[in-house]
Amino acid sequence: EASSLAGQWGLSKLIVFWDDNRISIDGPTDLAFSEDVLLRYRAYGWQTLRVEDANDLNALRHALRLAQLDERPTLIAVRSHIGYGSPKQDSHKAHGEPLGPEAVEATRKNLGWPYPPFVVPEEVYQHMDMRAQGKAWQEAWERVLEAYAKAFPELYQELRRRLQGELPPLPEEPPAFDKPLATRAASGKVLDLLAPRMPELVGGSADLTPSNNTKAQGMEDFSPQNPTGRYLRFGVREHGMGAILNGLNLHGGFRAYGGTFLVFSDYMRPAVRLAALMGTPTIFVYTHDSIALGEDGPTHQPIEHLMSLRAMPGLWVIRPADAHETFYAWQVALRRKEGPTALVLTRQAVPLLSPEKAKGLLRGGYVLEDAENPKGVIVATGSEVHLALRARELLGQQGVGVRVVSLPSFELFEAQPEAYRKEVLPPGLPVVAVEAGASLGWERYAHKVVGLDRFGASAPYPEVYERLGFTPERVAEALLALL
């Protein structure tokens, strides 16, 4: 996927050396692999070169020079011998097994290397010593930067801000939302606010731009003809998209985000996991977050995905309940520098909460509605928060006072002081959780879960919700059963 995009975008700085040693863990690669890799890369729009001997330094230098001169990305296939010089040369045993003392000694003799283990001869140190050259390069760069700062002081300050990852002044209050709105649409409106204020904000979608609402007004498409464009058309390449977003954020000077359906987070999971592992502040925008997809049916309706993503260390998952919470979710995602954030957004319109209360999202969870002496708590995320509010009304009519807690982010809530968490979810009160997804994991907060531990169904989403038990009556009954 990434290689295909590199050809599409004409990324001439990309030079890939392919270690073509014809060996895999199982044995020779022809056990399972017979394609013409160079032909495939030429089809991507790459220049392809071959070096027949990995030890031929002149041939490698020549290939590298040809790659630097070409306007296309370049793949250099290099024929090498795995375990070179050892008794296990060209064997799969050199791939996954230690050589062992006898084979190591034989390798030393074959390569004419008379030095004991862990000894590096002085001439090697001298040959590899780049301190003087590195210092000269660093000083030359600093002179150029100093001249740039004097000639273009405003641009220099902007460059410095961006490279240091400092945010520009951003709006602290949400825009004036005036009607029920899908949180994916609210996210798009938030991006419209952010994009003009954040020139470093770049993003895209895996062929779902109109559905993800990831293209802000005024954003132009990136292309070889328009390299200053800030919107990336990734096509149906979720995993490549995730990897490229990580690369942009690791490079510095950019804040990159990308969108797809929540169910397709499966396709990009390795890239998401690496973002979490590396602490990269990538923003993953996941829309169409539940069985409310309706007629798209079980294949596209995410069930296990929310809890699956929450199980990943270092990833913050935020599922806002309305447009105002969505605004604050973007605030959290942009201000977080130590790891990735997943924004999980609805397809369907949801009612508005008060912007003052929705600001509670900044703490991961908060009391949305309360009673004088609540008998229990209903905690929910996303669109199910409004289901919890209707259940509260039903219970109120029966004289049962109930607290409703919006809990858009487990991770952000867990980062709050214990006293605050106990204030929101008092240990002595029975708790029912409501979420249109897998119930596994809610036991940390709730005594009973109105969740979904089966796949969805194809029908208009109100009917799907009703048939699968996501009704105010069922939620109210669940809390009454605890009482």
TAUR-V383617 format. One record per pair of residues at least 6 apart in sequence whose C-alpha atoms are under 7 Angstrom apart, sorted by the first residue. I is the first residue (numbers start at 0). J is the second residue. Records with the same first field share a line. If there is no record, write none. Layout:
BEGIN
I=J + J
END
This chain:
BEGIN
0=236 + 239
1=239
3=43
5=72
6=43 + 44 + 45 + 71 + 72
8=222 + 223
9=70 + 71 + 72 + 223
10=71 + 72
11=69 + 70 + 71 + 72
12=72
13=72 + 73
14=66 + 72 + 73 + 74
15=73 + 74 + 75
16=74 + 75 + 76 + 77
17=74 + 75 + 76 + 77
18=76 + 77 + 78 + 79
19=76 + 77 + 78 + 79
20=78 + 79 + 80 + 81
21=27 + 28
22=28 + 90 + 91
23=91
24=91 + 94 + 95
25=91
26=91
37=47
41=47
45=71 + 72 + 73 + 74
46=71 + 72 + 73 + 74
47=73 + 74 + 75
48=62 + 74 + 75 + 76
49=75 + 76 + 77
50=58 + 59 + 76 + 77 + 78
51=77 + 78
52=77 + 78 + 79
53=77 + 78 + 79
66=73
80=88 + 89
81=88 + 89 + 93
82=88 + 89 + 93
84=106 + 109 + 110
85=102 + 105 + 106
86=102
87=93
107=113
147=155
148=155
161=199 + 252 + 253
162=251 + 252
164=252
167=197
169=196
173=323 + 326
178=351
179=348 + 349 + 350 + 351
180=322 + 348 + 349 + 350
181=345 + 346 + 347 + 348 + 349
182=321 + 322 + 325 + 344 + 345
183=211 + 212 + 286 + 344 + 345 + 346
184=212
185=322 + 325
186=325 + 326
187=212 + 213 + 215
189=326
190=215
191=215 + 216
194=200 + 215
199=252 + 253 + 254
200=253 + 254 + 255
201=229 + 230 + 253 + 254 + 255 + 256
202=229 + 230 + 231 + 255 + 256 + 257
203=213 + 214 + 230 + 231 + 232 + 233 + 256 + 257 + 258
204=213 + 232 + 233 + 257 + 258 + 259
205=232 + 233 + 234 + 235 + 236 + 237 + 240 + 258 + 259
206=232 + 233 + 234 + 235
207=259
208=214
211=258 + 259 + 286
213=258
214=230
218=228 + 229 + 230
219=228 + 229 + 230
220=228 + 229 + 230 + 231
221=227 + 228 + 229 + 230 + 231
222=228
233=240
237=266 + 267
238=266 + 267 + 270
241=267 + 270 + 271
242=270
244=255 + 256 + 281
245=274 + 279 + 281
247=253 + 255
248=254 + 255 + 279 + 280 + 281
249=279
255=281 + 282
256=281 + 282 + 283
257=282 + 283 + 284
258=283 + 284 + 285
259=284 + 285 + 286
260=285 + 286 + 287
261=285 + 286 + 287 + 288 + 301
262=299 + 300 + 301 + 304
274=281 + 338 + 339
275=312 + 313 + 314 + 338 + 339
276=313
278=337 + 338 + 339
279=337 + 338 + 339
280=335 + 336 + 337 + 338 + 339
281=339 + 340
282=332 + 339 + 340 + 341
283=340 + 341 + 342
284=341 + 342 + 343
285=341 + 342 + 343 + 344
286=343 + 344 + 345 + 346
287=344 + 345 + 346
288=301 + 343 + 344 + 345
289=300 + 301 + 302 + 435
290=300 + 301 + 435 + 455 + 460
291=347 + 460
292=300 + 346 + 460
293=457 + 458 + 459 + 460 + 463
294=457 + 458 + 459
295=457
296=455 + 456 + 457
297=454 + 455 + 456 + 457
300=455
302=436 + 437 + 451 + 454
303=436 + 437
306=437 + 440
309=316
313=338
314=338 + 339 + 340
315=339 + 340 + 341 + 410
316=340 + 341 + 342 + 408
317=328 + 341 + 342 + 343 + 407 + 408
318=342 + 343 + 344 + 380 + 381 + 407 + 408
319=325 + 328 + 344 + 380 + 381 + 407
320=380 + 381 + 382 + 384
321=349 + 350 + 351 + 352
322=351
323=352 + 354 + 357
324=357 + 358 + 360
327=358 + 360 + 361
328=360
331=361
332=340
349=382
356=367
359=365
360=407
362=411 + 412 + 415
363=406 + 407 + 408 + 409 + 411 + 412
364=404 + 405 + 406 + 407 + 408 + 412
365=404 + 405 + 406 + 423
366=403 + 404 + 405 + 423
367=403 + 404 + 405
368=402 + 403
369=401 + 402 + 403
370=400 + 401 + 402
372=400
373=400 + 401 + 402
374=399 + 400 + 401 + 428
375=401 + 402 + 428 + 429 + 430
376=401 + 402 + 403 + 428 + 429 + 430 + 431
377=387 + 402 + 403 + 404 + 430 + 431 + 432
378=403 + 404 + 405 + 406 + 431 + 432 + 433
379=387 + 404 + 405 + 406 + 432 + 433 + 434
380=405 + 406 + 407 + 434
381=407
383=433 + 434
384=405
386=470 + 471
387=403 + 471
388=403
389=471
390=471 + 472 + 474 + 475
391=401
393=475
394=400 + 475
429=446 + 481
430=445 + 446 + 447
431=445 + 446 + 447 + 448 + 477 + 478
432=441 + 445 + 447 + 448 + 449
433=448 + 449 + 450
434=449 + 450
435=450 + 451
436=450 + 451 + 452
437=450 + 451 + 452
438=448 + 450 + 451 + 452
449=474
456=463
464=470
END
